Each structure stands twice: as structure tokens, then as C-alpha cells.
Amino acid sequence: MNADNLRNEILSLPIADRAELAEALLLSLEPESMGDALPKWLAEASDRLQAYNEGKLISSDYNEALDRVKNSI
């Protein structure tokens, strides 16, 4: 499986599963190379998941989000 296929499969998972995977991936990086970014990213991911669960944040399809970014450039 190539990275694009894996990315697409991961993005089709429920948001809670994606958040857990994001945390695991961040933790797999060398902490020294992350500096103080890792705790900030983990807090951000946690805050976003909480906001989503509380209905304060909506999710977007990957392709729709990518199109919005491309159109804003």
C-alpha cells in the first residue's frame, strides 16, 4: 500500500480514530526534533476533538477541504 492509499483509508475513519492515530504518529517522532511542538499539537488535537464532540466544530471531507485551500491560494 502506498502513502496516498493509506492516507485516504485513514481519512475515511471516524474522527476519534483519526485523532488517536495522529497522536500515535506524533509520538513516534523523535521528541528532540519536535522541540516543544509535540505537547502543543497534542493539546490542539484534543481541543479540536472535544469541540467536534460538543458540536462546535464540523468535519470536512478531505477533498473538499483541499479544494478550499487550493481555491484560496
Secondary structure, DSSP 4 states (H G I P E B T S, - for coil): --HHHHHHHHHTS-HHHHHHHHHHHHHHS-HHHHTTHHHHHHHHHHHHHHHHHTTSS----HHHHHHHHHHH-
